């Protein structure tokens, strides 16, 4: 979804209270934000807040079902919450010239009745209050507080725009096996795990599809140096296949489909394609999965190139020091997740050394060899060399 000047709207600031394993969180979000921390530190739970906002405005889901599908209030509420047990969410969203143009706030809890109820809902647009709840209508009909106003007031332009922005949020965690066997996917469209990825590619007009795949190939050149061409073709049964043509001593080259391409290659291709598809915030789980550290270090540069073509916001979880410690990543783009005794703390990083040390110690993978050692030299291989060399 785009704001004024054709710039994609994005989340710029967030505050959380009693959400999952976060007692209190206040953080600034950049157009590209890395959520860095050890495993089980709450990074996915943080992303789930944005998925929750998406569910609020999804037909057939809404507030009550969004809470229920997450296990109810007891599963959502931070275990460290005490007297003030309301779950609270406050997000700012905007564009470059007006980064805090929208402010949406939602507090909810469970009182005497078993269903969750809204304790406070508030929406400001450009500093002007559009709604504050509970209001007089809620007092007259308390059951209204079981639904957000985003679900009830579809006729108001400002609320429709906010709902459209929340609907544009997309979660992405590609499972390569679902790309290879899409019949195993339960989703029918915009599958977060990639089951419909090749169908989406094949449904694109041919010129647009070729242009996107050419851009993806150029972007991935450093990690896929021997691939000369990417395209999508349907087989005799009409099923689409991704085809990668490699440099080879034969004049026509060697062709691999999604069945032979490495998992890491499929994940990167799928990420870049999906990032080019829309303008809403894209939530990405661990883009470093199945990649060699040498390739992981190149991902921020790929994303920088992507940013020159698409200004879509990317919020990415990671526990890889190789992903966030390079020159292409600004410290302001990293949020550090620090598990404490009762809750996880989220804060900006102070230095590149801090985030690397924290991630290496948290994963138990801290390197003890000096840079440039023989072990480093052995790792300088081409990740996607089709010959296997």
Secondary structure, 3 states (H helix, E strand, C coil): CECHHHCECEEEEEEEEEECCEEEEEEECCCEEEEEECCCCCHHHHHHHHHHHHHHCCCCCHHHHHHHCCCCHHHHECCCCCCCCCEEEEEEEEECCEEEEEEEEEEEECCCCCCCEEEEEEEEECCEEEEEECCHHHHHCHHHHHCCHHHHCCCCHHHHHHHHHHHCCEEECCCHHHHHCHHHCCCCCCCCCCCCHHHHHHHCCHHHHHHHHHHHHHHCCCCCCCEEEEEEEECCCCCEEEEEEECCCCCCCEEEECCCCCHHHHHHHHHHHHHHHCCCCEEEECCCCCCCHHHHCCHHHHHHHHHCCCCCCEEEEECCHHHHCCCCCCHHHEEEEEECCCCEEEEECCCHHHHHHHHHHHHCCCCCCCCCCHHHHHCCCCCCCCCCC
